[in-house]
């Protein structure tokens, strides 16, 4: 499927039918609009019932703040690291002055990149050449590699 999942739930059977058959389109709509939301909601309800049962059957020691602190600290550390990671990624994405490391062309001639990829699986088999730093210098298809080796 080539469309994002968030947009999928808004599509009708006729929109799905343009990309696949009518029966498959009905299955997609049933999954994204009914079955998946019921599974998610059911999971949350079961979690809430389980937590309520655990709290109802817990002793006074288990309900103290000291018993919950390791879990609260762990959740807080994970949440903080996710927030910092998100801010760092956003700042990195907006930094247009950053120099990205690209392989140097050096003295090796670069192959033309406007060649046609052969049909079938042969176009998916690639051979990568690396420079002294371990960076990929150029990539050729398997038929081109076999022609060069012969």
C-alpha positions as CSV (number, residue, x, y, z in Angstrom):
1,X,0.0,0.0,0.0
2,X,1.4,3.4,-1.0
3,X,-0.8,5.6,1.2
4,X,-0.2,6.7,4.8
5,X,-2.2,4.7,7.4
6,X,-3.7,7.9,8.8
7,X,-5.2,8.8,5.5
8,X,-6.4,5.3,4.8
9,X,-9.1,5.3,7.5
10,X,-10.7,8.2,5.8
11,X,-10.9,6.5,2.4
12,X,-14.1,5.0,1.0
13,X,-14.6,1.6,-0.6
14,X,-14.6,3.2,-4.0
15,X,-11.3,4.9,-3.4
16,X,-9.8,1.6,-2.3
17,X,-11.4,-0.2,-5.3
18,X,-9.4,2.0,-7.7
19,X,-6.2,0.4,-6.4
20,X,-7.4,-3.1,-5.7
21,X,-10.5,-5.3,-6.2
22,X,-13.9,-4.7,-4.6
23,X,-13.6,-7.5,-2.1
24,X,-10.2,-6.4,-1.0
25,X,-11.4,-2.8,-0.8
26,X,-14.2,-3.9,1.5
27,X,-11.7,-5.8,3.7
28,X,-9.5,-2.7,3.9
29,X,-12.4,-0.4,5.0
30,X,-13.6,-3.0,7.5
31,X,-10.1,-3.3,9.0
32,X,-9.2,0.4,9.1
33,X,-12.7,1.7,10.2
34,X,-14.0,-1.1,12.5
35,X,-11.7,-4.0,13.4
36,X,-8.5,-2.0,14.2
37,X,-10.3,0.7,16.3
38,X,-12.2,-2.0,18.2
39,X,-8.9,-3.9,18.9
40,X,-7.2,-0.7,20.1
41,X,-10.1,0.3,22.3
42,X,-10.5,-3.2,23.7
43,X,-6.8,-3.3,24.6
44,X,-7.1,0.0,26.5
45,X,-10.3,-1.3,28.3
46,X,-8.6,-4.5,29.3
47,X,-5.5,-2.6,30.6
48,X,-7.8,-0.3,32.6
49,X,-9.7,-3.3,34.1
50,X,-6.4,-5.1,35.0
51,X,-5.0,-2.0,36.6
52,X,-8.2,-1.5,38.6
53,X,-8.0,-5.1,39.8
54,X,-4.4,-4.7,40.8
55,X,-5.1,-1.6,42.8
56,X,-8.2,-3.1,44.4
57,X,-6.2,-6.1,45.6
58,X,-3.0,-4.3,46.6
59,X,-1.9,-3.9,50.2
60,X,-1.1,-0.6,51.9
61,X,2.7,-1.1,51.3
62,X,2.2,-1.7,47.6
63,X,0.2,1.5,47.2
64,X,2.7,3.7,48.9
65,X,4.6,6.3,47.0
66,X,7.9,4.6,47.7
67,X,6.7,1.5,45.8
68,X,5.7,3.6,42.7
69,X,8.9,5.8,42.6
70,X,11.1,3.5,40.6
71,X,8.5,3.1,37.9
72,X,7.7,6.8,37.9
73,X,11.3,7.7,37.6
74,X,11.9,5.2,34.8
75,X,8.9,6.6,32.8
76,X,10.0,10.1,33.4
77,X,13.6,9.4,32.2
78,X,12.2,7.7,29.0
79,X,9.8,10.6,28.4
80,X,12.5,13.2,28.9
81,X,14.9,11.4,26.6
82,X,12.2,11.2,23.9
83,X,11.4,14.9,24.2
84,X,15.1,15.8,24.0
85,X,15.6,13.5,21.1
86,X,12.7,15.1,19.2
87,X,14.0,18.6,19.8
88,X,17.5,17.6,18.7
89,X,16.1,16.0,15.5
90,X,14.1,19.1,14.8
91,X,17.1,21.4,15.3
92,X,19.2,19.1,13.1
93,X,16.6,19.1,10.4
94,X,16.3,22.9,10.3
95,X,20.1,23.5,10.3
96,X,20.8,24.2,6.7
97,X,24.4,25.2,7.2
98,X,25.4,21.7,8.3
99,X,28.0,20.1,6.1
100,X,27.0,16.5,5.2
101,X,29.8,14.0,4.6
102,X,29.7,12.9,1.0
103,X,32.1,10.6,-0.7
104,X,34.9,12.3,-2.6
105,X,35.1,11.7,-6.3
106,X,38.9,11.6,-6.2
107,X,40.7,10.4,-9.4
108,X,38.3,7.6,-10.2
109,X,36.0,8.2,-13.1
110,X,32.4,8.3,-12.1
111,X,30.0,6.1,-14.2
112,X,27.0,7.7,-15.9
113,X,23.9,7.5,-13.7
114,X,21.4,8.0,-16.5
115,X,21.4,4.3,-17.6
116,X,18.2,2.3,-17.9
117,X,17.6,-0.3,-15.1
118,X,16.9,-3.6,-16.8
119,X,13.5,-5.1,-16.2
120,X,13.0,-8.0,-13.9
121,X,15.1,-8.8,-10.8
122,X,18.4,-8.1,-12.6
123,X,18.0,-4.4,-11.9
124,X,17.8,-5.0,-8.2
125,X,21.2,-6.7,-8.0
126,X,23.7,-4.0,-7.4
127,X,27.5,-3.9,-6.9
128,X,28.9,-1.1,-4.7
129,X,32.4,0.1,-5.0
130,X,34.1,1.7,-1.9
131,X,36.9,4.2,-1.6
132,X,39.7,4.0,1.0
133,X,37.6,5.7,3.7
134,X,34.9,3.0,3.4
135,X,32.4,5.3,1.7
136,X,30.5,4.2,-1.4
137,X,32.2,5.7,-4.5
138,X,29.8,4.4,-7.1
139,X,27.2,1.7,-7.7
140,X,26.6,-0.4,-10.9
141,X,24.0,-3.0,-11.7
142,X,24.9,-6.7,-11.8
143,X,24.8,-6.9,-15.7
144,X,27.2,-3.9,-15.9
145,X,29.5,-5.5,-13.4
146,X,29.5,-8.8,-15.3
147,X,30.3,-6.9,-18.5
148,X,33.2,-5.1,-16.8
149,X,34.6,-8.4,-15.4
150,X,34.5,-10.2,-18.7
